[in-house]
Structure formats: C-alpha cells, structure tokens
Amino acid sequence: MRHLTETIILENNAVAKNIFRMTLKCPEISRSAQPGQFVNIYFSDQIHIFPRPFSIAGATDEILNLIYRVVGVQTSQMAGWKIGQTVKILGPLGNQFTVDASVDNHVLIGGGVGVAPLIFLADKILQGGIEPQFFLGVKNRDEMPDGKFFRQLQDFHASSDDGSIGFHGTVVDNFLSHLPGIKKSVAIYACGPEKMNAALAQLAGERRYDCQISFERLMACGLGLCQGCTVKKNSTDAEAGYLLVCKDGPVFHSDRVMFND
C-alpha cells in the first residue's frame, strides 16, 4: 500500500562522483517496500509541478535508502539537503523483482546508478541464503560507488569503460567473459542504460535465460495518469500496444517489451 508522507533525512552523502546516497526515516513506506519499487520525491519549487522518481536502494523497518545521480536542477537541489530536513515522498510505487529460489545462478547486472534497486535485491537474496553474482559497470573509477555497498557480496565483478577499475569494457562483456564458468540455470536481474538492457535481452533470448529488467524512464506522475512513460510491447505479445513503466513496471521480463538499442 502506498503512502504520501513527510520523511526526515538522516544521511545525504556523496558515494562517488556526482552520485549520492540519501537515508530517510520513513517507516510507513520502508516496511512494505520491495526490490524494484520506487518512490516519488516532491519539491517545494512550484515551477516543477511533477515529482521525481527514484529507485529504492534498501529498506528496513524504519529506514529507506536512495541512490541518485546529480544531473539537473532538482537533483542538484537534493544534494544540498541537510540532515534533519523533511521531505515529502510517495511510495512504494511500481512492481518488484521476482526471485525463483529453484534457479542455480542469480546474476545481478547494473550500469551506473542502475545499481540502486540491485543493491536492495542483493540484500533480499542473501537473506534467503542464496549467494548472487553481481556485475556493475561504470564509465570510470570516479563513478564506482563506495565499496561498502558490496562488502557482503563474495561474487562481485566491477568493470569500467576506460579500464581504470576492474574489467576493461562494458558490464555485458564482463558478464560474457564469466559465462563459461557459469553452469546450470541462470536468472538475470538488471537495471541500467537502454543499450545494456537491449544486449541482455538479446542474450537471454538466445540462451533461454529468465531475464527481468528494471527500466529507467522519465515518469512525470508515477501513477499511470499522464501516460508519459510508455514502452512498446514485444511484437510476439498476444496483445499489441504499450505498457506504462510506472504502472505496469518498472520491472519487466525482457521478452515482454521492445528495446531501443
């Protein structure tokens, strides 16, 4: 059940270049939040009517974690918010990742700040007694989040476009380099740029992997009212047309939707 509530900022610190982690005291939302879901943050500036969506990067009974990149006016404003400040948010919104415990290999693949919902998912999978494999790709070393986020993972693989940290190349290429050692059934959970998503969807189709992808889209209302975050259904879907990322997603099975690569 979603809630519109005032939250209190407990932490708001940079964890990489232009990337921040915000911790909020928000029991109404955090107690029901699941990996893959998001919240809407509202701004007092009346020029910007609509809120901004942010993936949930972790939740406990009292605490909600977000990870965001500073890219414009509103996120620049967020970066300046102080501990103790109150913020109005709505959530949890959207659907969630589904984990099939019978699968042998659970592979989490993130690009940039697409890491946010996957950190939350990794925590949930670990709580179930399963050790996931986590692949994260960034442009360069400066954009790699603090290692404390991945300390609990025994099977973590970093990559960078310029080779300054980890594997030199894309996160998909890094995953492909490990495929010979990955046996039996595979489930992929991903969030990142469209090109990455498209490559993973193609790979999953070729190898018959179950693949769930959390889409990153501009979502004005977050409730399916404005119809602004459409994604086209796969042509093989029984019902042609479009889906809404905020209402029908943001998590979709890769064979259900079409990608712009």
PECOR-V955255 format. One record per backbone hydrogen bond with DSSP energy under -1.0 kcal/mol. CO is the residue of the C=O (numbers start at 1). NH is the residue of the N-H. Records with the same first field share a line. If there is no record, write none. Layout:
CO = NH  NH
//
This chain:
3 = 91
5 = 89
7 = 87
8 = 25
9 = 84
11 = 23
13 = 21
16 = 19
18 = 70
19 = 15  16
20 = 68
21 = 13
22 = 66
23 = 10  11
24 = 64
25 = 8
26 = 30
27 = 31
29 = 32  33
34 = 37
35 = 97
37 = 56
38 = 93
39 = 54
40 = 90
41 = 52
45 = 48
52 = 41
54 = 39
58 = 65
62 = 26
63 = 60
64 = 24
65 = 57
66 = 22
68 = 20
72 = 76
73 = 77
74 = 78
75 = 79
77 = 80
78 = 81
82 = 85
85 = 9
87 = 7
88 = 42
89 = 5
90 = 40
91 = 3
93 = 38
100 = 103
105 = 187
106 = 133
107 = 189
108 = 135
109 = 191
110 = 137
111 = 114
112 = 115
113 = 116
115 = 119
116 = 120
117 = 121
118 = 122
119 = 123
120 = 124
121 = 125
122 = 126
123 = 127
125 = 130
126 = 129
133 = 108
134 = 157
135 = 110
136 = 159
137 = 112
138 = 161
139 = 162
140 = 143
141 = 144
142 = 17
146 = 149
147 = 150
150 = 153
155 = 134
157 = 136
158 = 167
159 = 138
160 = 169
167 = 160
170 = 174
171 = 175
172 = 176
173 = 177
175 = 178
178 = 181
179 = 182
185 = 105
186 = 210
187 = 107
188 = 212
189 = 109
190 = 214
191 = 111
193 = 197
194 = 198
195 = 199
196 = 200
197 = 201
198 = 202
199 = 203
200 = 204
201 = 205
202 = 206
203 = 207
204 = 208  209
210 = 188
211 = 254
212 = 190
213 = 252
229 = 245
231 = 243
232 = 258
234 = 237
241 = 233
243 = 231
244 = 248
249 = 95
250 = 215
252 = 213
253 = 256
256 = 234
//
